[in-house]
């Protein structure tokens, strides 16, 4: 009787936001592909805070066990009174759950809820691979790196923040399905009922939206619509208020210009069509957005979130701008006339847009998810 092959158990963890979960699932998809190709008996589970992404993880064949999330702070805050005991409790949860699962390797994307899982893996001497998305690592990954066998980074400059010698610059994994569609730009513009011949500006604010960017778009619409169209992701909670404000600011515009604006609450499966349709993208500087924009080779105007942890969005934005792929507008400099002028100058400079697009493609690392998956499989 043939001996049954031992199951290769992979445990993944992350912070429970799209910036952690989407790249993590991109790596999971590559692991599953490699397992099928090489007949590897593999099981993948997720321990950690998963926010609203439990269903998404389970749809991708990842079993979920929730670990209490707690925010670590290196400064005094009254919230520490709550979060310190929660962290201790989450550590006990992770140690207990890991005892029963006992994975062969742990892969962490960092973020709230991931560190207890990494520390539990260290307790059991389980190999640890971590990946840092941002140009300036958060406290969870900086701490986790001390126990990791391998540290992957999205930005080359992030390596300076880790003492570990086992660091590799891999880029940020991008969801496979985003790039699978071969729709042309004209077809994508038509999907959203836009004029296929007129430039389209895509505005991305994430599922929560970006109130500052929403207000800026509404304040500048009458100046933008004469020379471009605008596809505006408002965020779910802001959608109705943005639509109401649009009715006010556009009441004196002719119908053909009013038809050049469309608000969306949040892009689900059609994000790939929105990125394909765009001539220019306006976005925050989260690593997920930056690498997705780069994957589509789109020129961009980046507006970093001013109060992001460790100021990582500004660092992401500057690192990306240094490649030539984007222009950064600091939040303090978001004057409406400068904003309109920047967009118009870009859209009227085809050569500059082409160079920015080429720089974006050069920045994107298409093998990021595959390389991370192969690194994880080495612990089989």
C-alpha positions as CSV (number, residue, x, y, z in Angstrom):
1,X,0.0,0.0,0.0
2,X,1.4,3.4,-1.0
3,X,2.3,5.7,1.7
4,X,0.1,8.8,1.8
5,X,1.8,12.1,1.2
6,X,2.0,14.4,4.2
7,X,-0.2,17.4,3.8
8,X,1.7,20.7,3.4
9,X,0.0,23.2,5.8
10,X,0.3,26.9,5.1
11,X,-0.9,29.5,7.6
12,X,-1.5,33.0,6.3
13,X,-2.3,36.2,8.3
14,X,-2.8,39.9,7.8
15,X,-4.4,43.0,9.0
16,X,-7.9,42.6,7.8
17,X,-7.9,45.5,5.3
18,X,-7.9,45.3,1.5
19,X,-4.3,46.5,1.5
20,X,-3.3,43.3,3.4
21,X,-5.9,40.8,2.2
22,X,-5.8,41.4,-1.6
23,X,-2.0,40.9,-1.9
24,X,-2.2,37.9,0.5
25,X,-4.9,36.2,-1.7
26,X,-2.8,36.9,-4.8
27,X,-0.1,34.8,-3.1
28,X,-2.6,32.2,-2.1
29,X,-3.7,31.9,-5.7
30,X,-0.2,31.3,-6.8
31,X,0.4,28.7,-4.1
32,X,-2.7,26.8,-5.2
33,X,-1.6,26.9,-8.8
34,X,1.8,25.6,-8.0
35,X,0.3,22.9,-5.7
36,X,-1.9,21.7,-8.6
37,X,1.0,21.7,-11.1
38,X,3.2,19.7,-8.8
39,X,0.6,17.5,-7.2
40,X,1.2,18.9,-3.7
41,X,-1.3,18.0,-1.0
42,X,-1.7,21.5,0.4
43,X,-4.1,23.1,2.9
44,X,-4.2,26.9,3.6
45,X,-5.7,28.6,6.6
46,X,-6.0,32.2,7.8
47,X,-5.6,33.2,11.4
48,X,-6.1,36.8,12.4
49,X,-8.4,39.8,12.1
50,X,-10.2,39.6,8.8
51,X,-12.5,42.6,9.0
52,X,-15.2,42.2,6.3
53,X,-13.1,39.9,4.2
54,X,-14.0,36.5,5.7
55,X,-16.3,35.6,2.8
56,X,-13.7,36.7,0.3
57,X,-11.0,34.5,1.9
58,X,-13.4,31.5,2.1
59,X,-14.4,32.0,-1.6
60,X,-10.6,31.6,-2.3
61,X,-10.6,28.3,-0.4
62,X,-8.9,29.6,2.7
63,X,-10.4,28.5,6.0
64,X,-10.6,31.3,8.5
65,X,-10.1,31.4,12.3
66,X,-10.5,34.8,13.8
67,X,-7.9,36.2,16.2
68,X,-8.8,39.3,18.1
69,X,-7.2,42.4,16.6
70,X,-5.4,45.1,18.6
71,X,-3.5,48.1,17.6
72,X,0.1,48.5,18.8
73,X,1.3,52.0,19.6
74,X,4.7,53.4,20.5
75,X,3.1,56.5,22.1
76,X,0.7,57.1,25.0
77,X,-2.9,56.7,24.3
78,X,-6.0,56.0,26.5
79,X,-6.8,53.2,24.0
80,X,-3.7,51.3,25.2
81,X,-5.8,50.4,28.3
82,X,-8.0,48.4,26.0
83,X,-5.6,47.2,23.4
84,X,-2.8,45.9,25.6
85,X,-5.1,43.3,27.3
86,X,-6.6,42.5,23.9
87,X,-3.1,41.8,22.5
88,X,-2.3,39.5,25.4
89,X,-5.6,37.6,24.8
90,X,-4.9,37.4,21.0
91,X,-1.5,35.9,21.8
92,X,-3.1,33.1,23.8
93,X,-5.6,32.6,21.0
94,X,-2.9,32.3,18.4
95,X,-0.8,29.9,20.5
96,X,-3.8,27.6,21.2
97,X,-5.1,27.6,17.6
98,X,-1.7,27.0,16.2
99,X,-1.1,24.0,18.5
100,X,-4.0,22.3,16.9
101,X,-3.2,23.2,13.3
102,X,0.6,23.2,13.5
103,X,1.5,24.6,10.0
104,X,4.7,23.9,8.1
105,X,5.2,27.7,7.4
106,X,3.5,31.0,8.3
107,X,3.1,33.8,5.8
108,X,2.3,37.3,7.2
109,X,1.3,40.5,5.4
110,X,1.5,42.5,8.6
111,X,-1.1,44.7,10.1
112,X,-3.5,44.5,13.1
113,X,-3.8,41.0,14.4
114,X,-0.9,39.5,12.5
115,X,1.9,39.9,15.2
116,X,0.4,37.4,17.7
117,X,0.3,34.8,15.0
118,X,3.9,35.4,14.1
119,X,4.9,35.2,17.8
120,X,3.0,32.0,18.2
121,X,4.8,30.6,15.2
122,X,8.2,31.6,16.7
123,X,7.2,29.9,20.0
124,X,6.7,26.6,18.0
125,X,9.8,27.2,15.9
126,X,7.7,27.3,12.7
127,X,9.4,29.0,9.7
128,X,8.1,32.6,9.1
129,X,7.9,34.5,5.8
130,X,6.7,38.1,5.9
131,X,6.0,40.7,3.3
132,X,5.9,44.5,3.7
133,X,3.8,46.5,1.3
134,X,4.8,50.1,2.3
135,X,8.0,52.1,1.9
136,X,8.1,52.6,5.6
137,X,7.1,49.4,7.5
138,X,4.6,49.4,10.3
139,X,5.3,48.4,13.9
140,X,3.9,44.9,13.4
141,X,6.2,43.9,10.6
142,X,9.2,45.7,12.1
143,X,8.7,43.5,15.2
144,X,7.8,40.4,13.2
145,X,11.0,40.7,11.0
146,X,13.1,40.0,14.1
147,X,11.7,36.4,14.0
148,X,11.3,35.9,10.3
149,X,13.3,33.6,8.1
150,X,12.6,35.7,5.1
151,X,11.4,39.3,4.5
152,X,10.0,40.5,1.2
153,X,9.5,44.2,0.4
154,X,7.4,46.0,-2.2
155,X,9.6,49.1,-2.2
156,X,13.4,48.7,-2.5
157,X,14.1,51.4,0.1
158,X,12.1,49.5,2.8
159,X,15.0,47.2,3.3
160,X,16.9,49.8,5.4
161,X,14.2,49.4,8.2
162,X,14.9,45.8,8.8
163,X,18.0,44.3,10.5
164,X,17.4,40.9,9.0
165,X,19.9,39.8,6.3
166,X,17.3,37.6,4.5
167,X,15.5,40.4,2.6
168,X,14.4,40.4,-1.0
169,X,12.8,43.2,-3.1
170,X,9.9,41.5,-4.7
171,X,7.2,44.2,-5.4
172,X,3.6,44.0,-4.3
173,X,1.4,41.1,-5.4
174,X,-1.6,42.2,-7.6
175,X,-4.7,40.2,-7.9
176,X,-4.5,37.9,-10.9
177,X,-8.1,38.6,-12.1
178,X,-7.4,42.3,-12.5
179,X,-5.0,41.6,-15.4
180,X,-6.8,38.7,-17.0
181,X,-9.3,40.8,-19.0
182,X,-8.1,41.9,-22.4
183,X,-10.7,44.6,-22.9
184,X,-9.4,47.6,-24.9
185,X,-9.4,51.1,-23.5
186,X,-12.2,52.2,-25.9
187,X,-14.3,49.2,-24.9
188,X,-13.8,49.9,-21.2
189,X,-14.8,53.6,-21.7
190,X,-17.9,52.4,-23.5
191,X,-18.7,50.0,-20.6
192,X,-19.1,53.1,-18.4
193,X,-21.0,55.0,-21.1
194,X,-18.2,57.5,-21.7
195,X,-17.1,59.2,-24.9
196,X,-14.3,56.9,-26.2
197,X,-12.4,59.8,-27.8
198,X,-12.3,62.1,-24.8
199,X,-9.7,61.7,-22.0
200,X,-10.9,60.0,-18.8
201,X,-9.7,60.7,-15.3
202,X,-10.2,57.9,-12.8
203,X,-10.5,59.0,-9.1
204,X,-9.8,56.2,-6.5
205,X,-10.5,56.7,-2.9
206,X,-10.9,53.2,-1.6
207,X,-14.0,51.5,-0.1
208,X,-14.1,54.1,2.6
209,X,-13.6,56.9,0.2
210,X,-11.4,60.0,0.7
211,X,-13.5,63.0,1.9
212,X,-10.7,65.5,1.0
213,X,-10.4,64.1,-2.6
214,X,-14.2,63.9,-3.0
215,X,-14.5,67.6,-2.0
216,X,-11.7,68.6,-4.3
217,X,-13.3,66.8,-7.3
218,X,-16.7,68.4,-6.7
219,X,-15.0,71.9,-6.3
220,X,-13.2,71.5,-9.6
221,X,-15.7,69.7,-11.8
222,X,-16.9,72.7,-13.7
223,X,-13.2,73.4,-14.6
224,X,-12.4,69.8,-15.4
225,X,-15.4,68.6,-17.5
226,X,-14.7,70.9,-20.5
227,X,-11.5,69.1,-21.3
228,X,-11.9,65.6,-19.7
229,X,-14.3,63.1,-18.3
230,X,-14.3,61.9,-14.6
231,X,-15.1,58.4,-13.2
232,X,-15.2,59.0,-9.5
233,X,-15.1,56.3,-6.8
234,X,-16.6,58.0,-3.8
235,X,-16.6,55.4,-1.1
236,X,-19.8,53.6,0.0
237,X,-20.6,56.0,2.9
238,X,-20.0,59.1,0.8
239,X,-21.9,58.1,-2.4
240,X,-25.3,59.7,-1.7
241,X,-23.9,63.0,-0.5
242,X,-21.5,63.2,-3.5
243,X,-24.4,62.6,-5.9
244,X,-26.5,65.3,-4.1
245,X,-23.6,67.8,-4.3
246,X,-23.0,67.0,-8.0
247,X,-26.6,68.0,-8.7
248,X,-25.9,71.4,-7.2
249,X,-22.5,72.1,-8.7
250,X,-23.5,70.9,-12.2
251,X,-26.9,72.6,-12.5
252,X,-25.7,75.2,-14.9
253,X,-23.6,72.8,-17.1
254,X,-24.9,71.7,-20.5
255,X,-26.0,68.1,-20.7
256,X,-23.0,66.9,-22.7
257,X,-20.6,68.0,-19.9
258,X,-22.8,66.6,-17.2
259,X,-22.7,63.2,-19.0
260,X,-18.9,63.4,-18.6
261,X,-19.1,62.6,-14.9
262,X,-20.0,59.4,-13.2
263,X,-19.8,58.5,-9.5
264,X,-19.4,55.0,-8.2
265,X,-19.6,54.0,-4.6
266,X,-17.0,51.2,-4.9
267,X,-15.5,49.1,-7.7
268,X,-15.9,45.4,-7.2
269,X,-15.2,43.2,-10.3
270,X,-15.2,46.3,-12.6
271,X,-12.1,47.9,-11.1
272,X,-10.1,46.3,-13.9
273,X,-12.4,48.0,-16.4
274,X,-12.1,51.3,-14.7
275,X,-8.3,51.1,-14.7
276,X,-8.3,50.0,-18.3
277,X,-10.5,52.9,-19.3
278,X,-8.4,55.6,-17.6
279,X,-6.0,58.0,-19.3
280,X,-4.9,59.4,-15.9
281,X,-5.5,58.1,-12.3
282,X,-5.9,60.2,-9.2
283,X,-5.4,58.2,-6.0
284,X,-4.2,58.0,-2.5
285,X,-0.8,56.4,-2.0
286,X,-1.7,53.1,-0.4
287,X,0.7,50.4,-1.7
288,X,-2.1,48.4,-3.2
289,X,-3.4,51.3,-5.3
290,X,0.1,52.3,-6.4
291,X,1.0,48.8,-7.7
292,X,-2.4,48.2,-9.3
293,X,-2.1,51.5,-11.1
294,X,1.5,50.6,-12.2
295,X,0.3,47.1,-13.3
296,X,-2.0,48.8,-15.8
297,X,0.7,51.3,-16.9
298,X,-1.3,54.3,-16.1
299,X,0.1,57.8,-15.4
300,X,-1.1,59.1,-12.0
301,X,-1.5,62.0,-9.8
302,X,-0.9,60.8,-6.2
303,X,-2.4,62.5,-3.1
304,X,-0.9,60.9,0.0
305,X,-3.1,60.6,3.1
306,X,-1.7,63.2,5.5
307,X,-2.1,61.3,8.8
308,X,-1.2,57.8,7.7
309,X,0.7,55.6,10.2
310,X,4.5,56.4,10.1
311,X,3.6,58.8,7.3
312,X,4.0,55.7,5.0
313,X,1.7,57.1,2.3
314,X,4.0,60.1,1.7
315,X,7.0,57.8,1.6
316,X,5.1,55.5,-0.9
317,X,4.2,58.5,-3.0
318,X,7.7,60.0,-3.1
319,X,9.3,56.6,-4.0
320,X,6.8,56.1,-6.8
321,X,7.2,59.7,-8.1
322,X,11.0,59.2,-8.2
323,X,10.5,56.5,-10.9
324,X,8.9,59.1,-13.1
325,X,5.5,57.3,-13.1
326,X,3.5,59.8,-11.1
327,X,3.2,63.4,-9.8
328,X,2.7,63.9,-6.1
329,X,0.4,66.7,-4.8
330,X,0.8,67.3,-1.1
331,X,-2.6,67.7,0.7
332,X,-1.6,71.1,1.9
333,X,-1.1,72.2,-1.8
334,X,-4.5,71.1,-3.1
335,X,-5.6,74.4,-4.4
336,X,-8.4,74.0,-7.0
337,X,-6.7,76.0,-9.7
338,X,-3.4,74.2,-9.3
339,X,-5.2,70.8,-9.4
340,X,-7.0,71.7,-12.6
341,X,-3.8,73.0,-14.2
342,X,-1.8,69.9,-13.3
343,X,-4.5,67.6,-14.9
344,X,-4.9,69.7,-18.0
345,X,-1.1,70.0,-18.5
346,X,-0.7,66.2,-18.3
347,X,-3.6,65.4,-20.6
348,X,-2.4,67.8,-23.2
349,X,1.1,66.3,-23.1
350,X,0.9,62.9,-24.8
351,X,4.7,62.4,-24.8
352,X,4.9,63.0,-21.0
353,X,1.9,60.6,-20.4
354,X,3.7,57.9,-22.5
355,X,6.9,58.3,-20.5
356,X,5.0,58.1,-17.2
357,X,3.2,55.0,-18.5
358,X,6.5,53.3,-19.4
359,X,7.9,54.2,-16.0
360,X,4.8,52.7,-14.3
361,X,5.2,49.4,-16.2
362,X,8.9,49.4,-15.3
363,X,8.1,49.8,-11.6
364,X,5.5,47.0,-11.5
365,X,6.8,43.6,-10.5
366,X,4.6,41.0,-12.3
367,X,6.2,38.0,-10.6
368,X,5.8,39.3,-7.1
369,X,3.0,36.8,-6.1
370,X,4.7,33.9,-7.8
371,X,8.1,34.6,-6.2
372,X,6.6,34.8,-2.8
373,X,4.7,31.6,-3.3
374,X,7.9,29.8,-4.4
375,X,9.7,31.2,-1.4
376,X,7.0,29.8,0.9
377,X,7.1,26.4,-0.9
378,X,10.8,26.0,0.0
379,X,9.7,25.2,3.5
380,X,7.8,22.1,2.3
